[in-house]
Amino acid sequence: MGIIKSKNLVFEYIRRDEEGNVEAINRAVNEVNIEIKQGDFVAILGHNGSGKSTLAKHMNAILQPTEGDIWIDGKDTKDIDQLWEIRKTAGMVFQNPDNQIIGTVVEEDVGFGPENIGIPTPQIWERVEKGLKAVNMLSFRKHSPNKLSGGQKQRVAIAGIVAMQPKCIVLDEPTAMLDPNGRKEVIDTITRLNKEEGVTVILITHYMEEVIGADKVYVMDQGSVVMEGTPKEIFSRVDELKQYRLDVPQVTLLAEELKESGVSLSDGILTIDELVNEICQLY
């Protein structure tokens, strides 16, 4: 079994009136079956309302299935006795870093999680140092989080999760509120954690350029997984992505337009270097 596996996962939001009667049922996740292996970098794409964030919250047992099952490192999220272990296994990073940062000094904030789970003080400081090193923020350890940029705050939030030593980090649109530089900082950080530390990364995003380095991509629409494959496989299906109101990386779109004009190029070109290499081989 992978570190995260779901079987026929369903989640429904139920709206009730003042008397408690059901007014409406919205199926946000619909019969989702996924399996994520330890050490993978997996991206989940989808437009707003596709169900990707609701799915992410199941990976940390913030939400529990209406129907079906999801296991985190072999533990059933419906088993209340396992919730603490599940949340230590899969750390969660949210869209707004201000909602996760509670300390007045960076190093205190990063140490908050380990302290809460009873880690001895000397080990807490070791974890704080390792977490800040992992996100290239060690030199900011004595700074106030309020004086950091958005990208730096998000890296501190990630450091706080790293200090908990999870096997897996789930990031729910972590760059949505950041400028391009901040987005690059965060994506570089989680890519490095995945490649160098072996941490499983699940990235929920709607920025196509952020998923180019992923091992696998899932595309969601109306609560269901409608496409899955490597980035190259997914971005080779430009017309299908457009049906789900998703873009493709700009270089991929340029390559598609060149192909339509008669230039012989491969499908699913993802980077400028790939495009340049192919054009050089032609001419």
N, C-alpha and C positions, 0 to 999 in steps of 0.2 A: 504493500500500500504506500502511496506517496505521502508527503508530509501534509498535504491537503487533498481531500477527496470528498466529492459530494455525489449523492445518488438521488436522482429525481427530486432535487431540492425545490421546494415551493415556499414562498413567503407572501402573505397577504396582509395589507394594511386594512384595518376595519374601522370605519367611521361610524360613531353612534350619536344619536340625538340626546337631549337632556335627560330623557327617561331611560336611556340605556339600550334603546332599540337600534338595530343595525340599519344605518342609512345607506351605506355603500361599502363595497369590498373591492379593493384595488390589488390585483395580483402583480406584485413588483418583481418577483422572481418566479419563473415558470419552468419547472421540470429541468433544472440545470444539472448536468453531469460533467464534472471536470476532475482531473487528477494532476497534481503539481508535484514534481519530484524534488527531493532535497537538493539544494544548490542551484536550482533553476532561477532564471530571471524571466518572469511571466508578466505580460502586459494585458490589461483588460480595457478594451475600447468601447465607446458607445456615446451617443448623443445624450443630452440631458433627459432624464426620465427613462433611460434604457434599463435601469436596474443594477448598474455596475456598483454603485455605492452601497446599495442594500446588500448585494452579494458580499462586498468587502466586510461589512459589519458581521456577517456570519462567520468569517474567518478568525474573528477574535471573540466569538460568542457574545457579542453585544446584542445581537438578535438571535433568536432560536427559530428553527423551521416551523412553518405551519404544517407542512407535510414533507416527507422524505428525510434525508439524513446528510450531515456533513461531519467529517472526522478531521481533527487536527492532530497530527502525529499519532494517529491511531485512537484518539480519544473522542468519544461522541459528545458533541456540544450540548446535547439534551441531558447529559448526566451532570446534575448540579454539583456533585462532589468533585468533578474534574475541572470546573471552571477556572480555578486559580492556576492549575498547571497549564491549561490551554492558553491563558493570557500571558503566562511566562514564556510559552513556546512561540506564540505569534504576537509580536508587538505591533501597535497601530499608530500611524502618523496621519494626522488629519490635515484638512485644507488650510486652516488658519492656525499658524504656529502660536499666536497669542492665546488660543484656547488650551494649549498644552504647557505653556511656560508659566510656572508659578513662583519660582525663586527670584530674589532680588539681585542675586549674583549668579553668573553662568554656572560655576562649578557646583553651587548648592542645588541649582535646578537639576543638573545632570545626576546628582547623587540622591535625589529625592526618591526615585523608584527603588534602587537597591536598599536604601534605608528602610523603606516601607515593608520589604520582604525579609527584614531581619539580617541582612548581611553585616558582618562585623566591620567596625569603622575602618581599620586599615585596608580591608578589601574594598570597601566603598571607594576610597580615594584612588586605589589602583584602577578600579573600573571607570571612575570619572576621567582619569588621565587617558586610559585606553580609548574611551568613547570620544573624547575631544580630539585625540590624535587621529582617530578614524575619519573624522569629518573635517580635519585641518582647522580646528578652532582652539587648539591648546593655548595659543597666545592670548586668547580672549577670556581665559578662565576667571579672571578677577573683574571682568566688566559687568555692567548692568545690561540685562537683555533688552531693556527699553531703548538703549542707544545703538542697537544693532540694526543692520538692514534686514529686509524681509527674508532674503536668501540666507543670511547668517542666522536669523532666528530659527528658520526651518532646519538648518544644520544642527543647531543646539537641540531642537526637539528630537532629531534623529539620534544625536549623541545620547540623549536620555534613554532612548529605547535600546541602543547598543549596550549601554551600561547594565541593562537587565539581562544581557547575554541570551537573546532569543535565537532560536533556529531560523526564524522567519520574520520578515518585516513586511507589513501590509501598508501601503501608502495610498491614501484616498485623495486623489487630485492634489498632491502636495505642492504643486507649482502654480495652481490656478490663480493665486493672488500675487504672483511675483512678476517682475520685469524679466526680459530675456537673460540678463546676466545672472539674476537670482535663480532662474530656471536651470541654467547651465550648471551653476554651483551644486544644486541639489541633485540633478541627474548624474553629474560626475561623481558625487559622493556615494550615491546608492550603487552605481556601477562598480566603483572601487570596492565597496563592502561585499558585493556579490562575487567579484572575480578574485579578490585577495583574501577575504575572510571566509568565503564559502557560505555566506548568509543567503538563504532563499529570499528573493524579492518578488513581491506582487505589487505592480504599479497600476493604479487605476488612473486613467488620464483621457483627455480628449485632444491632446497635442500629438499629432502623428510623428513628429520628428523625435519624440522622446522614446519611442518604442523600437527604433531601428536596431539597437543593440540587444534586444530581448531574444531569449531562446524560443519563446512561443507566444503567440498572440491569440486572445479570444476576443471576438466582437459580439456585443450584446445589442439586442433590439427588442423592445416590448417585453423585457424580462427573460428572454430566451437567448441562449448562445446560438448565433446564426452563422458564424464563421470561426474556424480555428486553423492554425498553421504557423509556420515560421513567418517573420516579417516579409521576406521575399515572396512567399506564397500568397500572403494576404494582400500585399500591395501590387501584386500582379493582376488583381481582380478589381481594377479601378472602377469600372461601371457598376459592379456589385456594391462596392463601398459607397458610391454616390446614392444608390437606392436607400442605404441606411443613413443618409445625411451626414456622411463622414468624408473628410478630405483625404488627400494623400500627401506625403512629403513633397515639397516644391520641386526638388530635383527629379522625383519620380514622375510628377506631372509634366515637367519639361521633356523628359525622355519619351513619355507617351505621345506628346505633341510632335516630337521629332519623328517617331515611328509612323505616325499618321501622315506625315509629309514625305515619307518614303525612305527615311534613314533606317538601316538595318541594325536594330539594337535588341538586346535581351529584354525579357520581361522582368519587372520588379527591381529596377535599378533604385538603390536606396541612398547612395552617397555621391557627392560631387566627384570623388576620386574614381568611383566605378564608372560614372558617365564619361569622364575625361579619358580613362583607359580604353573604353570601348570605341570612342570617337577616334582616338589615336591609332588604334588597330585598323580602323576602316581607311584612314587617310595616311 
